[in-house]
Amino acid sequence: MWVLGVMALAGWILLTATGFWRCDQTSDKPAPFTPARWPSVVAVVPARNEGDVIARSLASLAAQDYAGPFRIVLVDDNSDDGTGTLARAAAPRIEVLTGAALPAGWTGKLWALNQGLAAAGTPEYLWLTDADIEHLPGTLTRLVSIAKGEDRRLVSFMARLHCEGWAEAALVPAFIWFFMMLYPFNWVNRRGPVAGAAGGCVLVERTALEAAGGIAAMRGALIDDCTLGRMIKKQGSIWLGLTTLSRSIRPYAGAREIGAMIARSAYAQLRYNPALLVLCVAGLALLFAVPWVLLLAGHGWTQGLGGASVAIMMFIYQPILFFYHRRPMWAMALPVIAAFYVGCTLWSALAYYRGRGGMWKGRAQASRKAPTR
């Protein structure tokens, strides 16, 4: 057992060394910058069955205090809950398009974005934002300030997710923490191959997007935000950080709804590869289960190794708990939370093999590929 203890401790030491957990990449950290001329921006909002939140989201876009030319285009992606009608009533100056039928090979969100970009014309920047995100009035100004001040081709804010009930308190900070573990923001924001973005709030330079092949180049991507980040980083530097300026206004009904959100793309993250699935499950067990087993049931060196891993685990979880205003002792639940995420990943794989992968708003967007010969 001591071998597993050494492996687990080594894993936590390596993860700590990446600095992913510090939460020091935030929208208020880059120095404010005022360009000589504020560039033109068009916000493009894909929306499918967002009737319960669309008015509030669009109102926040219409209330931006941006000093440059700014338009808003919403694409109603075949909603059946009156989203388009509600959007037109929410803010008359917002352009609302009725989306065309979804063609084969495209995910719904990307097809809607593609249509919105076609209607956007030739602004200097495109602001891609989800219909369930509310932005404080200075959000766009801050996005452009970072883009121009630091010469970034893409700037993305990880919107603050709804985190009120017990299920959200347990699972939402962990969702962001695991995302940062996979895509360390401090690594994304410097030179190197690591790239990522958060799809709820992305400002991208239009010419860089066109040079990367446009939305069509990623039309089937299920994890579209990180795919976009990789594409744009080939064109120049990008920036990703936490924010309190943008926040999700859609609460999660409970653990099952959060699980469905995770399962939508979990197996896609593993490239639909069974071997990677096995390694993922084994890795999470090693990092989150083994230390506690050794701490509670081990003796001597093995117990010490388990205790050291648990101490590191709980310590590096504190910054994200602080960001979400959650109690420090939620870190004690990490083994259970990790087990939940393992279950969601297995659920994602099962749905994929059943032809129901990538389920979103009634669409299964990750179909099982035919085996190669």
C-alpha positions as CSV (number, residue, x, y, z in Angstrom):
1,M,0.0,0.0,0.0
2,W,2.9,2.4,0.6
3,V,3.6,2.4,-3.2
4,L,0.1,3.7,-3.8
5,G,0.7,6.3,-1.0
6,V,3.9,7.5,-2.7
7,M,2.1,7.7,-6.1
8,A,-0.8,9.6,-4.7
9,L,1.5,12.1,-2.8
10,A,3.6,12.5,-5.9
11,G,0.5,13.3,-7.9
12,W,-0.6,16.0,-5.5
13,I,2.8,17.5,-5.3
14,L,2.9,17.7,-9.1
15,L,-0.6,19.2,-9.3
16,T,0.3,21.8,-6.6
17,A,3.4,22.8,-8.6
18,T,1.2,23.7,-11.7
19,G,-0.4,26.5,-9.7
20,F,-3.8,25.8,-11.3
21,W,-5.5,26.1,-8.0
22,R,-4.4,29.6,-6.9
23,C,-7.4,31.4,-8.6
24,D,-5.0,34.3,-9.3
25,Q,-6.1,34.7,-12.9
26,T,-9.1,37.0,-12.5
27,S,-10.7,39.7,-14.6
28,D,-9.5,42.4,-12.2
29,K,-5.8,41.4,-12.3
30,P,-4.5,42.7,-15.7
31,A,-3.9,46.4,-15.4
32,P,-6.7,48.6,-16.8
33,F,-6.0,49.9,-20.3
34,T,-7.8,52.7,-22.2
35,P,-7.2,52.5,-25.9
36,A,-7.0,55.6,-28.0
37,R,-10.1,54.4,-29.9
38,W,-12.5,51.8,-28.7
39,P,-13.0,49.1,-31.4
40,S,-16.3,48.0,-32.8
41,V,-17.9,44.9,-31.2
42,V,-20.9,42.7,-32.0
43,A,-22.3,40.4,-29.4
44,V,-23.6,37.1,-30.8
45,V,-26.0,35.2,-28.6
46,P,-27.1,31.6,-29.5
47,A,-30.4,30.8,-27.8
48,R,-32.5,27.6,-27.7
49,N,-35.4,27.4,-25.2
50,E,-34.1,30.2,-23.0
51,G,-37.4,31.9,-22.3
52,D,-37.0,31.9,-18.6
53,V,-33.8,33.9,-18.6
54,I,-33.5,35.6,-22.0
55,A,-35.0,39.0,-21.0
56,R,-32.6,39.4,-18.0
57,S,-29.6,38.3,-20.1
58,L,-30.3,40.6,-23.0
59,A,-31.1,43.5,-20.6
60,S,-27.6,43.1,-19.2
61,L,-26.1,43.3,-22.7
62,A,-28.1,46.3,-23.6
63,A,-27.0,48.0,-20.4
64,Q,-23.2,47.8,-21.3
65,D,-21.4,51.1,-20.8
66,Y,-19.1,50.5,-23.7
67,A,-17.7,53.6,-25.4
68,G,-17.3,52.1,-28.9
69,P,-19.7,50.9,-31.6
70,F,-21.7,48.0,-30.2
71,R,-24.4,45.8,-31.6
72,I,-26.2,42.7,-30.3
73,V,-27.4,39.8,-32.5
74,L,-29.4,36.9,-31.1
75,V,-30.0,33.7,-33.0
76,D,-33.2,31.8,-32.0
77,D,-32.2,28.2,-32.5
78,N,-35.6,26.7,-33.2
79,S,-36.9,27.3,-29.8
80,D,-40.4,26.2,-28.9
81,D,-40.9,28.2,-25.7
82,G,-41.2,31.7,-27.3
83,T,-37.6,32.7,-26.8
84,G,-37.5,34.7,-30.0
85,T,-40.7,36.6,-29.1
86,L,-39.5,37.3,-25.6
87,A,-36.1,38.5,-27.0
88,R,-37.7,41.0,-29.4
89,A,-39.8,42.4,-26.6
90,A,-36.9,42.6,-24.2
91,A,-34.9,45.1,-26.1
92,P,-36.2,46.4,-29.5
93,R,-32.7,47.5,-30.7
94,I,-31.4,43.9,-30.5
95,E,-31.4,42.0,-33.8
96,V,-33.2,38.7,-33.5
97,L,-32.7,36.1,-36.2
98,T,-34.7,32.9,-36.6
99,G,-32.2,30.1,-37.1
100,A,-32.2,27.7,-40.0
101,A,-32.6,24.0,-39.5
102,L,-29.6,22.2,-38.0
103,P,-27.5,20.6,-40.8
104,A,-25.7,17.3,-40.3
105,G,-22.3,17.5,-38.8
106,W,-22.9,20.6,-36.7
107,T,-23.7,21.0,-33.0
108,G,-26.6,23.3,-32.3
109,K,-24.8,26.1,-30.6
110,L,-22.1,26.3,-33.2
111,W,-24.6,26.4,-36.0
112,A,-26.4,29.2,-34.3
113,L,-23.2,31.1,-33.7
114,N,-22.2,30.6,-37.4
115,Q,-25.4,32.3,-38.5
116,G,-25.0,35.1,-36.0
117,L,-21.5,35.8,-37.2
118,A,-22.7,35.9,-40.8
119,A,-25.1,38.7,-39.7
120,A,-22.6,40.5,-37.6
121,G,-20.7,42.0,-40.5
122,T,-17.1,43.1,-40.0
123,P,-16.6,44.3,-36.5
124,E,-13.1,44.3,-35.0
125,Y,-14.2,42.0,-32.2
126,L,-17.0,39.4,-31.6
127,W,-18.4,38.8,-28.2
128,L,-19.7,35.3,-28.0
129,T,-22.0,34.9,-24.9
130,D,-24.6,32.4,-23.8
131,A,-28.2,33.3,-23.3
132,D,-28.2,32.4,-19.6
133,I,-25.4,34.7,-18.6
134,E,-25.9,38.1,-17.0
135,H,-23.1,40.7,-17.4
136,L,-22.4,43.7,-15.2
137,P,-22.3,47.0,-17.2
138,G,-18.5,47.2,-17.4
139,T,-18.0,43.7,-18.6
140,L,-17.4,44.5,-22.3
141,T,-15.1,47.4,-21.5
142,R,-13.0,45.1,-19.3
143,L,-12.8,42.4,-22.0
144,V,-11.7,44.9,-24.6
145,S,-9.3,46.5,-22.2
146,I,-7.5,43.2,-21.6
147,A,-7.5,42.3,-25.3
148,K,-6.0,45.7,-26.4
149,G,-3.8,46.2,-23.4
150,E,-2.2,42.8,-23.5
151,D,-2.4,42.2,-27.3
152,R,-4.7,39.1,-26.9
153,R,-6.5,37.6,-29.8
154,L,-9.1,36.1,-27.4
155,V,-10.2,37.0,-23.9
156,S,-12.5,34.7,-22.0
157,F,-14.2,35.1,-18.6
158,M,-15.2,32.0,-16.7
159,A,-18.7,33.2,-15.6
160,R,-19.5,32.7,-12.0
161,L,-21.9,29.8,-11.8
162,H,-25.0,29.7,-9.7
163,C,-24.0,28.3,-6.3
164,E,-26.7,28.5,-3.6
165,G,-28.3,25.1,-2.7
166,W,-26.4,22.2,-1.1
167,A,-26.0,20.4,-4.4
168,E,-24.5,23.5,-6.0
169,A,-22.3,24.2,-3.0
170,A,-20.9,20.7,-3.2
171,L,-20.5,20.3,-6.9
172,V,-20.1,23.7,-8.6
173,P,-16.8,24.9,-7.1
174,A,-15.4,21.4,-7.8
175,F,-16.6,21.7,-11.5
176,I,-14.5,24.9,-11.9
177,W,-11.6,23.4,-9.9
178,F,-11.5,20.3,-12.2
179,F,-11.7,22.5,-15.2
180,M,-8.8,24.6,-14.0
181,M,-6.9,21.3,-13.3
182,L,-7.4,20.3,-17.0
183,Y,-6.7,23.8,-18.4
184,P,-4.6,25.7,-15.9
185,F,-5.4,29.3,-16.5
186,N,-1.9,30.4,-15.7
187,W,-0.6,28.1,-18.4
188,V,-3.3,29.1,-20.9
189,N,-2.3,32.8,-20.5
190,R,1.3,32.3,-21.4
191,R,3.2,30.9,-24.4
192,G,2.9,27.2,-24.9
193,P,0.5,24.5,-26.1
194,V,-2.1,24.7,-23.3
195,A,-5.2,26.6,-24.5
196,G,-8.7,26.9,-23.3
197,A,-11.7,29.2,-23.0
198,A,-15.0,29.5,-21.2
199,G,-17.9,29.5,-23.6
200,G,-20.2,31.7,-21.6
201,C,-18.2,34.8,-22.2
202,V,-15.6,35.0,-25.0
203,L,-14.3,38.1,-26.8
204,V,-12.4,37.1,-30.0
205,E,-10.7,39.2,-32.7
206,R,-12.7,38.7,-35.9
207,T,-9.7,38.5,-38.2
208,A,-8.0,35.9,-35.9
209,L,-11.2,33.8,-36.0
210,E,-11.4,34.0,-39.8
211,A,-7.7,33.1,-40.1
212,A,-8.3,30.0,-38.0
213,G,-11.1,28.9,-40.3
214,G,-14.1,30.4,-38.6
215,I,-16.8,28.5,-36.7
216,A,-17.1,26.0,-39.6
217,A,-13.6,24.7,-38.7
218,M,-15.0,23.4,-35.3
219,R,-18.6,22.7,-36.4
220,G,-18.8,19.3,-34.7
221,A,-16.9,20.1,-31.5
222,L,-18.8,19.3,-28.3
223,I,-16.3,21.1,-26.1
224,D,-16.5,24.1,-28.4
225,D,-15.0,26.7,-26.0
226,C,-11.7,24.9,-25.5
227,T,-11.6,24.0,-29.2
228,L,-11.9,27.7,-30.0
229,G,-9.2,28.5,-27.6
230,R,-6.8,26.1,-29.3
231,M,-7.6,27.4,-32.7
232,I,-7.1,31.1,-31.7
233,K,-3.9,30.4,-29.8
234,K,-2.3,29.4,-33.0
235,Q,-3.0,32.9,-34.2
236,G,-1.6,34.7,-31.1
237,S,-1.9,34.9,-27.3
238,I,-5.1,34.3,-25.5
239,W,-6.3,35.0,-21.9
240,L,-8.7,33.1,-19.6
241,G,-9.7,34.0,-16.1
242,L,-12.3,33.9,-13.3
243,T,-14.6,36.8,-13.0
244,T,-17.4,38.3,-10.9
245,L,-18.5,40.5,-13.8
246,S,-20.4,37.7,-15.6
247,R,-22.6,35.2,-13.9
248,S,-24.9,32.4,-14.7
249,I,-28.5,33.2,-13.8
250,R,-29.8,29.6,-14.3
251,P,-29.9,27.7,-11.0
252,Y,-29.4,23.9,-11.0
253,A,-32.4,22.0,-9.7
254,G,-30.2,19.4,-7.9
255,A,-27.4,16.9,-8.3
256,R,-29.0,15.2,-11.2
257,E,-29.2,18.3,-13.3
258,I,-25.6,19.1,-12.5
259,G,-24.7,15.6,-13.4
260,A,-26.4,15.9,-16.7
261,M,-24.4,19.1,-17.4
262,I,-21.1,17.2,-16.6
263,A,-22.1,14.1,-18.6
264,R,-22.8,16.1,-21.7
265,S,-19.1,16.5,-22.5
266,A,-17.2,14.3,-20.0
267,Y,-16.5,11.4,-22.5
268,A,-15.8,13.9,-25.3
269,Q,-13.0,15.3,-23.0
270,L,-11.6,11.7,-23.1
271,R,-11.8,11.6,-26.9
272,Y,-14.4,8.8,-26.7
273,N,-11.5,6.5,-25.8
274,P,-12.2,3.6,-23.5
275,A,-8.5,3.3,-22.4
276,L,-8.5,7.0,-21.4
277,L,-11.7,6.3,-19.5
278,V,-10.1,3.5,-17.5
279,L,-7.0,5.7,-16.8
280,C,-9.3,8.6,-15.7
281,V,-11.2,6.5,-13.2
282,A,-8.0,4.9,-11.9
283,G,-6.3,8.3,-11.6
284,L,-9.2,9.9,-9.7
285,A,-9.3,6.8,-7.4
286,L,-5.6,7.2,-6.7
287,L,-5.7,10.9,-6.0
288,F,-9.0,11.1,-4.0
289,A,-9.8,7.7,-2.5
290,V,-6.4,6.2,-1.7
291,P,-5.2,9.1,0.6
292,W,-8.2,8.9,2.8
293,V,-8.1,5.1,2.9
294,L,-4.5,5.2,4.0
295,L,-5.1,8.0,6.5
296,L,-8.0,6.2,8.2
297,A,-6.9,2.6,7.9
298,G,-3.1,2.7,7.4
299,H,-0.3,2.5,9.8
300,G,3.1,4.2,10.2
301,W,4.5,5.4,6.9
302,T,1.4,4.6,4.9
303,Q,-0.8,6.6,7.2
304,G,1.7,9.5,7.0
305,L,1.7,9.4,3.2
306,G,-2.1,9.4,3.2
307,G,-2.3,12.3,5.7
308,A,0.2,14.4,3.6
309,S,-1.9,13.9,0.5
310,V,-5.1,14.7,2.3
311,A,-3.6,17.9,3.7
312,I,-2.4,19.1,0.3
313,M,-5.8,18.2,-1.3
314,M,-7.7,20.2,1.2
315,F,-5.3,23.1,1.1
316,I,-5.3,23.6,-2.6
317,Y,-9.1,23.4,-2.7
318,Q,-9.5,26.4,-0.4
319,P,-9.1,29.2,-3.0
320,I,-12.0,28.1,-5.2
321,L,-14.2,27.6,-2.1
322,F,-13.2,31.2,-1.0
323,F,-14.1,32.5,-4.5
324,Y,-17.6,30.9,-4.2
325,H,-18.0,31.9,-0.6
326,R,-18.3,28.3,0.6
327,R,-17.1,27.0,4.0
328,P,-13.6,25.6,4.1
329,M,-14.8,22.2,5.4
330,W,-16.4,21.4,2.0
331,A,-12.9,20.2,1.1
332,M,-13.6,17.2,3.4
333,A,-16.2,16.1,0.8
334,L,-13.8,15.9,-2.1
335,P,-13.6,12.1,-2.2
336,V,-17.4,11.9,-2.5
337,I,-17.5,14.7,-5.0
338,A,-14.8,13.0,-7.1
339,A,-16.8,9.8,-7.0
340,F,-19.8,11.7,-8.3
341,Y,-17.7,13.0,-11.1
342,V,-16.5,9.5,-11.9
343,G,-20.2,8.4,-12.1
344,C,-21.0,11.3,-14.4
345,T,-18.1,10.3,-16.7
346,L,-19.3,6.7,-16.8
347,W,-22.8,8.0,-17.5
348,S,-21.4,10.1,-20.4
349,A,-19.6,7.1,-21.9
350,L,-22.7,4.9,-21.6
351,A,-24.9,7.6,-23.2
352,Y,-22.4,7.8,-26.1
353,Y,-22.5,4.1,-26.8
354,R,-26.2,4.2,-26.6
355,G,-26.4,6.9,-29.2
356,R,-27.5,9.6,-26.7
357,G,-24.1,11.3,-26.1
358,G,-23.8,15.1,-25.8
359,M,-27.4,15.5,-24.9
360,W,-28.4,19.2,-24.9
361,K,-31.8,20.8,-25.2
362,G,-33.2,17.6,-26.6
363,R,-30.4,16.9,-29.1
364,A,-27.9,14.1,-28.9
365,Q,-24.9,15.8,-30.4
366,A,-22.2,13.1,-29.9
367,S,-23.0,10.2,-32.1
368,R,-21.0,7.0,-32.0
369,K,-18.6,6.8,-34.8
370,A,-18.4,3.8,-37.1
371,P,-15.3,1.7,-36.3
372,T,-12.4,2.2,-38.6
373,R,-11.2,-0.7,-40.7
